[in-house]
């Protein structure tokens, strides 16, 4: 069945709600579904959609709240009327205000100086082993045409000769700064971080390379040109979010196309990936019984400690590793997608 996907993200006022009055944006997200002056029944909206091949939901992210639905096309107008009433005449009934709404107490800023140079041990529900390295950086979205984060993620995550996965360390897979660990690898996390800093030092020594940017540019262009189809609702969600990030003319292509080689921005971001600007979190079942805290909302057992100064100094003096190097040039990235000329079939008879 063909369906329409509709998504709405209210304006930047929500940023004020999220950071000045923590929890209020999420609270409003839930309350808008619980009746309006025009449609006062709590479940009227979801009931109407379920009767007409539709669904609806919402979420609150770091800087916006997104409301969305899909429905059979012939019922779009009636659904939009119900949807619009959320933002025109919500009831905000007091008796519904305490049901299923979590009001978290957030830190003023999750990446302040007091949160850096920390090491966390986390006990997962599943028997997973992983490590997360977090380096706070400025908002890079304004540099979407040059993609400095994309450039560095490509190099840190590549798996060819000279990469962290191939020559630097054994027993783990490396994806940007998220590391999947084996049973042996989880006992050598400090050495793994040392190798990561050795790789980052190599990148600083080599400096940005325009040929690497050009490869990413060609790959991104190909991904955009041959982008697969999506569900209408998923596509509407993506586009609504992108309207707050990119100018209108770049909403469709902004997440894909790279147009400006800006080596100075790459260097600036790379210079922030330093030992004094790091948070480390290691996740594993083996930490059960060694933690000293329980997360308030999900009950996750964890322990957070300062990274010892001697460990930080070891990482500061990591230097480089002889086996770590830039990837080789990729000679197989296509750039010409013109159709080959059709060769006529062989004919036994003379042709004028």
C-alpha positions in Angstrom: 0.0 0.0 0.0 1.2 3.5 -0.9 1.5 5.8 2.2 2.5 9.4 2.8 5.1 10.2 5.5 4.9 13.6 7.3 7.3 15.1 9.8 7.5 18.3 11.7 10.3 19.8 13.8 9.3 23.0 15.7 11.6 26.0 15.6 14.7 26.8 17.6 12.8 27.8 20.7 13.0 24.2 21.7 16.8 24.6 22.2 16.0 27.0 25.0 13.6 24.5 26.5 16.2 21.7 26.4 19.1 23.6 27.9 17.5 26.2 30.2 14.6 24.0 31.5 15.9 20.4 31.3 13.3 17.8 30.6 10.6 20.2 29.5 10.9 19.5 25.7 10.6 15.8 26.3 7.6 16.5 28.7 5.9 18.5 26.0 6.6 15.8 23.4 4.5 13.3 25.5 1.8 15.8 26.5 0.9 16.8 23.0 -0.4 13.3 22.2 -2.8 13.3 25.2 -5.6 15.3 23.7 -6.4 18.7 22.2 -9.4 21.1 22.4 -10.6 20.0 19.0 -10.0 16.3 19.6 -10.1 15.9 23.4 -10.0 12.1 23.6 -6.6 10.9 24.6 -6.2 8.2 22.1 -8.2 9.7 19.3 -5.1 10.5 17.2 -3.5 7.1 17.3 -6.9 5.4 16.9 -7.7 7.4 13.8 -4.3 6.5 12.3 -4.6 2.8 13.1 -7.9 2.8 11.3 -6.4 4.3 8.1 -3.1 2.3 7.7 -1.1 4.9 9.6 1.4 5.1 12.5 2.7 8.0 14.6 5.5 8.8 17.1 7.9 11.4 18.3 11.4 11.8 19.8 13.4 14.5 21.5 17.0 14.8 20.5 19.8 17.1 21.8 18.5 20.2 20.1 15.1 19.5 18.6 11.9 17.5 19.0 10.5 15.6 16.0 6.8 14.6 15.5 5.9 12.4 12.6 3.2 10.1 11.1 2.4 8.2 8.0 -1.1 7.5 6.6 -2.9 6.4 3.5 -3.0 9.4 1.0 -6.7 9.8 0.9 -6.8 10.5 4.7 -4.0 13.1 4.7 -6.1 16.2 5.1 -8.1 14.9 8.0 -4.9 13.6 9.7 -3.1 17.0 9.2 -6.1 18.7 11.0 -5.6 16.4 14.0 -1.8 16.8 13.8 -1.9 20.6 13.6 -4.1 20.8 16.7 -1.2 19.5 18.8 0.5 22.9 18.2 -2.5 25.1 18.2 -4.7 23.9 21.1 -3.2 21.2 23.3 -5.1 20.4 26.5 -2.1 19.7 28.8 -4.4 18.0 31.3 -3.0 18.0 34.8 -4.1 14.4 35.4 -2.0 13.2 32.5 1.2 15.1 33.4 2.8 12.4 35.5 2.2 9.4 33.4 5.3 7.8 31.7 7.3 11.0 31.4 10.9 11.0 32.6 12.2 14.4 33.7 16.0 14.0 33.8 18.4 16.2 35.7 21.1 17.1 33.1 24.5 18.5 33.5 25.0 22.1 32.3 27.3 20.8 29.6 28.3 17.1 29.1 31.8 17.9 28.0 33.1 20.4 30.5 36.7 20.3 31.9 35.6 18.2 34.9 34.3 15.5 32.6 37.6 15.1 30.7 40.5 12.7 31.4 38.0 10.2 32.9 37.9 6.4 32.6 34.7 4.6 33.0 33.9 0.9 33.5 30.4 -0.2 32.5 28.6 -3.5 33.1 26.4 -4.3 30.1 23.2 -6.4 30.0 24.6 -8.6 27.2 28.0 -10.2 27.2 29.5 -7.5 25.0 33.0 -6.0 25.2 33.8 -2.6 23.7 35.6 0.6 24.3 34.5 4.2 23.5 36.9 7.1 23.2 35.2 10.5 23.3 36.9 13.7 22.2 34.7 16.9 22.5 35.0 19.1 19.4 33.1 22.2 18.2 30.0 21.8 16.1 31.3 20.8 12.7 28.0 20.9 10.8 28.7 24.3 9.4 31.7 22.7 7.5 29.5 20.1 5.8 31.0 21.1 2.4 34.5 20.1 3.5 33.6 17.2 5.9 36.6 17.3 8.3 35.0 14.6 10.5 34.3 12.4 7.5 37.9 12.8 6.4 39.3 11.7 9.8 36.8 8.9 10.3 37.8 7.5 7.0 41.4 7.3 7.9 41.0 6.1 11.5 38.5 3.4 10.4 40.2 2.1 7.3 41.2 -1.6 7.4 44.0 -1.9 4.8 47.8 -2.2 5.2 49.1 0.3 7.7 45.8 0.7 9.5 45.1 0.1 13.2 43.2 -3.0 12.4 45.8 -4.5 10.0 49.2 -3.8 11.6 48.8 -1.9 14.8 46.9 -4.2 17.2 45.3 -7.6 17.4 42.1 -8.8 18.9 39.7 -5.9 18.1 37.9 -4.2 15.2 38.2 -0.5 15.0 35.4 1.9 13.9 36.2 5.6 14.3 36.8 5.7 18.0 34.6 2.8 19.0 36.5 -0.4 19.6 35.0 -3.9 19.7 37.2 -6.0 22.1 37.9 -9.7 22.4 38.3 -11.4 25.7 42.0 -10.8 25.5 41.7 -7.3 24.1 39.7 -6.0 27.1 42.7 -6.6 29.3 44.9 -4.4 27.1 42.8 -1.3 26.6 45.6 1.1 27.7 47.9 -0.3 25.0 45.1 0.0 22.4 44.6 3.6 23.3 48.4 4.1 23.0 48.2 2.7 19.4 45.3 5.0 18.6 47.4 8.0 19.7 50.3 6.7 17.6 48.1 6.6 14.6 46.8 10.1 15.3 50.3 11.4 15.6 51.2 9.8 12.3 48.2 11.7 10.7 49.4 15.0 12.3 52.9 14.3 10.9 51.7 13.5 7.4 49.2 16.4 7.3 46.0 16.5 5.3 46.2 15.2 1.8 44.1 16.6 -1.0 44.1 13.2 -2.9 42.4 11.6 0.1 39.8 14.3 0.1 39.2 13.8 -3.6 38.7 10.1 -3.1 36.0 10.8 -0.5 34.5 13.5 -2.7 34.1 11.0 -5.6 32.8 8.2 -3.3 30.3 10.6 -1.7 29.1 11.8 -5.1 28.6 8.3 -6.2 26.6 7.4 -3.1 24.4 10.5 -3.6 23.8 9.7 -7.3 22.9 6.1 -6.7 21.1 6.5 -3.4 18.5 3.8 -2.8 14.9 4.4 -2.1 13.6 4.8 1.4 10.3 4.4 3.2 8.4 7.7 2.9 8.3 8.2 6.7 12.0 7.6 7.1 12.8 10.0 4.3 10.5 12.7 5.8 12.2 12.3 9.2 15.6 12.8 7.6 14.7 15.8 5.6 12.9 17.5 8.5 16.0 17.2 10.6 18.3 18.4 7.8 16.2 21.6 7.3 17.6 22.8 10.6 21.2 22.1 9.5 21.6 23.0 5.8 20.4 25.9 3.6 17.3 24.9 1.6 19.4 24.4 -1.6 21.6 21.9 0.1 19.0 19.9 2.1 19.0 16.9 -0.3 22.8 16.8 -1.1 24.3 18.3 2.1 24.9 15.0 3.9 26.6 13.6 0.8 28.5 16.0 -1.4 31.9 17.3 -0.5 32.9 20.5 -2.3 35.6 22.4 -0.4 39.0 21.1 0.6 39.8 22.8 3.9 43.0 21.4 5.3 43.1 23.9 8.2 39.8 22.7 9.6 41.0 19.0 9.4 44.2 20.0 11.3 42.1 21.9 13.9 39.9 18.9 14.6 42.9 16.5 14.6 44.6 18.7 17.2 41.6 18.2 19.5 42.1 14.4 19.5 44.7 14.6 22.4 45.1 12.7 25.7 44.1 15.8 27.7 40.8 16.0 25.8 39.6 12.5 26.2 37.0 10.3 28.0 37.3 6.6 27.9 34.5 4.1 28.6 35.2 0.3 28.6 32.2 -2.0 28.6 32.3 -5.6 29.8 30.8 -8.2 32.0 34.1 -8.7 33.8 33.5 -5.4 35.7 30.5 -6.8 37.6 31.2 -6.5 41.3 33.9 -3.8 40.9 31.6 -0.9 40.2 30.5 1.7 42.8 27.5 3.4 41.2 24.2 2.7 39.5 22.8 4.9 36.7 19.6 6.6 37.8 17.3 5.8 34.9 18.4 2.5 33.4 20.1 0.9 36.4 23.4 0.4 34.7 26.3 -0.5 37.0 29.4 1.6 36.4 32.5 3.1 37.9 34.1 6.4 36.9 37.7 7.3 37.8 40.3 9.9 36.9 42.8 8.6 34.3 46.2 8.4 36.2 48.7 11.1 35.3 51.3 8.5 34.4 48.9 7.0 31.9 48.1 10.4 30.3 51.8 11.1 30.1 52.4 7.7 28.4 49.8 8.7 25.8 51.3 12.2 25.4 54.6 10.6 24.6 53.3 7.8 22.4 55.1 9.0 19.3 54.5 7.0 16.2 54.5 3.3 15.2 56.6 2.2 12.1 53.7 -0.1 10.9 51.1 2.7 10.9 50.7 4.6 7.7 48.2 6.3 5.4 46.1 4.0 3.1 47.2 3.5 -0.5 45.5 5.4 -3.3 42.3 3.7 -4.5 42.6 3.4 -8.2 39.2 1.8 -8.6 36.8 4.6 -7.7 34.6 5.3 -10.8 33.9 8.8 -11.9 32.5 8.3 -15.4 29.0 6.8 -15.4 28.1 7.5 -19.1 26.6 4.5 -20.8 28.8 2.7 -23.3 27.7 3.2 -26.9 25.6 0.3 -28.2 27.5 -1.8 -30.7 25.3 -2.8 -33.7 24.8 -6.4 -34.3 26.9 -7.9 -37.1 25.0 -8.0 -40.4 25.9 -10.4 -43.3 24.4 -8.1 -45.9 26.0 -4.9 -47.2 24.7 -1.7 -45.7 24.4 1.7 -47.6 
